[in-house]
Amino acid sequence: MYLNNIEIQSPFSEVLELIRMEHLLSAHKTLGIKKPVIFYFVLDEELLELNRQTLQHDYYTDIITFDYENDKDIEENEVVISWDRVRENSETFKVHLKQELYRVCFHGLLHLAGFMDKTEQEEKEMREQENILLDLYCST
């Protein structure tokens, strides 16, 4: 599914049922991201292998963001998300699946907008920005 600057590739029909492209597109615009973004939804094992190959990290994660904003040879940014992690985190943190789905998508967009989460302070700021975007685009 593709809309303007956002594309979603997912074999999981639930992802496409839960997400509204307009919300991601609005956040993309609000954050000033220049290039289009492709969101790929995969299984845990696929993202684990990607994490090992690209970052040399041997652990499960919910998201890996490939920021190509300043690369003239690559036309789109890529965000790879573990659908397994999104579902499990939704249960672990006792939040609606839709909210966790948006949180992780916004997390990727925030990385593309220059936000980091390596330090405790950066992680706190990232979470605050995720909550702002959730309030703006996903309040129910």
C-alpha positions as a Markdown table, in Angstrom:
| # | Residue | x | y | z |
|---|---|---|---|---|
| 1 | Met | 0.0 | 0.0 | 0.0 |
| 2 | Tyr | 1.4 | 3.4 | -1.0 |
| 3 | Leu | 0.2 | 7.0 | -0.4 |
| 4 | Asn | 2.4 | 9.9 | -1.4 |
| 5 | Asn | 5.5 | 9.7 | 0.7 |
| 6 | Ile | 4.6 | 6.6 | 2.7 |
| 7 | Glu | 4.6 | 3.0 | 1.5 |
| 8 | Ile | 3.7 | 0.0 | 3.6 |
| 9 | Gln | 4.8 | -3.5 | 2.7 |
| 10 | Ser | 3.3 | -6.1 | 4.9 |
| 11 | Pro | 2.2 | -9.7 | 4.6 |
| 12 | Phe | 0.1 | -9.2 | 7.7 |
| 13 | Ser | -3.4 | -8.0 | 6.8 |
| 14 | Glu | -3.9 | -6.8 | 10.4 |
| 15 | Val | -1.2 | -4.1 | 9.9 |
| 16 | Leu | -3.1 | -2.7 | 6.9 |
| 17 | Glu | -6.4 | -2.9 | 8.8 |
| 18 | Leu | -5.1 | -1.0 | 11.9 |
| 19 | Ile | -3.1 | 1.8 | 10.3 |
| 20 | Arg | -4.3 | 4.9 | 8.6 |
| 21 | Met | -1.8 | 6.1 | 6.0 |
| 22 | Glu | -3.0 | 9.8 | 6.5 |
| 23 | His | -1.6 | 9.7 | 10.1 |
| 24 | Leu | 1.8 | 8.5 | 9.0 |
| 25 | Leu | 1.8 | 11.0 | 6.1 |
| 26 | Ser | 0.9 | 13.9 | 8.4 |
| 27 | Ala | 3.7 | 12.9 | 10.9 |
| 28 | His | 6.1 | 12.7 | 7.9 |
| 29 | Lys | 5.2 | 16.2 | 6.9 |
| 30 | Thr | 5.2 | 17.6 | 10.4 |
| 31 | Leu | 8.7 | 16.2 | 11.1 |
| 32 | Gly | 10.1 | 17.7 | 7.8 |
| 33 | Ile | 11.3 | 14.4 | 6.4 |
| 34 | Lys | 12.3 | 15.0 | 2.8 |
| 35 | Lys | 12.4 | 11.6 | 1.3 |
| 36 | Pro | 9.6 | 9.0 | 1.1 |
| 37 | Val | 9.6 | 6.2 | 3.6 |
| 38 | Ile | 8.9 | 2.5 | 3.1 |
| 39 | Phe | 7.7 | 0.6 | 6.2 |
| 40 | Tyr | 8.5 | -3.1 | 5.9 |
| 41 | Phe | 6.8 | -5.5 | 8.4 |
| 42 | Val | 8.5 | -8.8 | 9.0 |
| 43 | Leu | 8.8 | -11.6 | 11.5 |
| 44 | Asp | 11.1 | -11.6 | 14.5 |
| 45 | Glu | 13.6 | -14.0 | 13.0 |
| 46 | Glu | 13.9 | -11.8 | 9.8 |
| 47 | Leu | 14.6 | -8.7 | 11.8 |
| 48 | Leu | 17.0 | -10.5 | 14.1 |
| 49 | Glu | 19.0 | -11.6 | 11.0 |
| 50 | Leu | 18.9 | -8.1 | 9.6 |
| 51 | Asn | 20.1 | -6.8 | 13.0 |
| 52 | Arg | 23.0 | -9.2 | 13.0 |
| 53 | Gln | 24.0 | -8.5 | 9.4 |
| 54 | Thr | 23.7 | -4.7 | 9.4 |
| 55 | Leu | 24.4 | -3.6 | 13.0 |
| 56 | Gln | 26.2 | -6.7 | 14.3 |
| 57 | His | 23.7 | -6.8 | 17.2 |
| 58 | Asp | 22.6 | -10.3 | 18.2 |
| 59 | Tyr | 19.3 | -9.6 | 19.8 |
| 60 | Tyr | 15.7 | -9.1 | 18.9 |
| 61 | Thr | 14.4 | -5.6 | 18.4 |
| 62 | Asp | 11.1 | -4.0 | 17.3 |
| 63 | Ile | 12.5 | -1.7 | 14.7 |
| 64 | Ile | 15.6 | -0.8 | 12.5 |
| 65 | Thr | 15.6 | 2.5 | 10.7 |
| 66 | Phe | 17.7 | 3.1 | 7.6 |
| 67 | Asp | 18.2 | 6.8 | 7.2 |
| 68 | Tyr | 19.0 | 7.8 | 3.6 |
| 69 | Glu | 17.9 | 11.4 | 3.9 |
| 70 | Asn | 21.4 | 12.7 | 2.9 |
| 71 | Asp | 22.3 | 9.9 | 0.5 |
| 72 | Lys | 21.8 | 11.2 | -3.1 |
| 73 | Asp | 21.9 | 7.7 | -4.6 |
| 74 | Ile | 19.0 | 6.3 | -2.6 |
| 75 | Glu | 15.5 | 7.7 | -3.1 |
| 76 | Glu | 13.7 | 6.3 | -0.1 |
| 77 | Asn | 14.3 | 5.8 | 3.6 |
| 78 | Glu | 13.5 | 2.4 | 5.0 |
| 79 | Val | 12.0 | 1.3 | 8.3 |
| 80 | Val | 11.8 | -2.4 | 9.1 |
| 81 | Ile | 9.5 | -3.4 | 11.9 |
| 82 | Ser | 9.0 | -6.8 | 13.7 |
| 83 | Trp | 5.2 | -7.4 | 13.7 |
| 84 | Asp | 5.9 | -10.1 | 16.4 |
| 85 | Arg | 7.6 | -7.5 | 18.6 |
| 86 | Val | 4.7 | -5.0 | 18.1 |
| 87 | Arg | 2.2 | -7.6 | 19.1 |
| 88 | Glu | 4.2 | -8.8 | 22.1 |
| 89 | Asn | 5.0 | -5.2 | 23.3 |
| 90 | Ser | 1.3 | -4.4 | 23.1 |
| 91 | Glu | 0.6 | -7.2 | 25.6 |
| 92 | Thr | 3.6 | -6.5 | 27.8 |
| 93 | Phe | 2.9 | -2.8 | 28.1 |
| 94 | Lys | -0.9 | -3.3 | 28.2 |
| 95 | Val | -1.6 | -0.9 | 25.4 |
| 96 | His | -3.9 | -1.3 | 22.4 |
| 97 | Leu | -2.2 | -3.0 | 19.4 |
| 98 | Lys | -3.1 | 0.0 | 17.2 |
| 99 | Gln | -1.3 | 2.4 | 19.7 |
| 100 | Glu | 1.8 | 0.2 | 19.8 |
| 101 | Leu | 1.8 | 0.0 | 16.0 |
| 102 | Tyr | 1.7 | 3.7 | 15.6 |
| 103 | Arg | 4.3 | 4.2 | 18.4 |
| 104 | Val | 6.9 | 2.1 | 16.6 |
| 105 | Cys | 6.1 | 3.7 | 13.2 |
| 106 | Phe | 6.5 | 7.2 | 14.7 |
| 107 | His | 9.7 | 6.0 | 16.4 |
| 108 | Gly | 11.1 | 5.3 | 13.0 |
| 109 | Leu | 10.0 | 8.6 | 11.6 |
| 110 | Leu | 11.5 | 10.4 | 14.6 |
| 111 | His | 14.9 | 8.7 | 13.8 |
| 112 | Leu | 14.6 | 10.0 | 10.3 |
| 113 | Ala | 13.9 | 13.5 | 11.6 |
| 114 | Gly | 17.2 | 13.4 | 13.6 |
| 115 | Phe | 16.0 | 12.1 | 17.0 |
| 116 | Met | 18.3 | 9.5 | 18.7 |
| 117 | Asp | 17.8 | 7.2 | 21.6 |
| 118 | Lys | 21.3 | 6.0 | 22.6 |
| 119 | Thr | 21.5 | 7.8 | 25.9 |
| 120 | Glu | 18.9 | 7.9 | 28.7 |
| 121 | Gln | 18.2 | 11.6 | 28.0 |
| 122 | Glu | 17.7 | 10.9 | 24.3 |
| 123 | Glu | 15.5 | 8.0 | 25.0 |
| 124 | Lys | 13.3 | 10.2 | 27.3 |
| 125 | Glu | 13.1 | 12.8 | 24.6 |
| 126 | Met | 12.2 | 10.2 | 22.0 |
| 127 | Arg | 9.4 | 8.8 | 24.2 |
| 128 | Glu | 8.1 | 12.4 | 24.7 |
| 129 | Gln | 8.0 | 13.0 | 20.9 |
| 130 | Glu | 6.3 | 9.6 | 20.3 |
| 131 | Asn | 3.6 | 10.6 | 22.8 |
| 132 | Ile | 3.2 | 14.0 | 21.1 |
| 133 | Leu | 2.7 | 12.3 | 17.8 |
| 134 | Leu | 0.3 | 9.7 | 19.3 |
| 135 | Asp | -1.8 | 12.6 | 20.8 |
| 136 | Leu | -1.8 | 14.5 | 17.6 |
| 137 | Tyr | -2.7 | 11.7 | 15.2 |
| 138 | Cys | -4.0 | 8.8 | 17.1 |
| 139 | Ser | -6.2 | 10.0 | 20.0 |
| 140 | Thr | -9.3 | 8.0 | 20.3 |
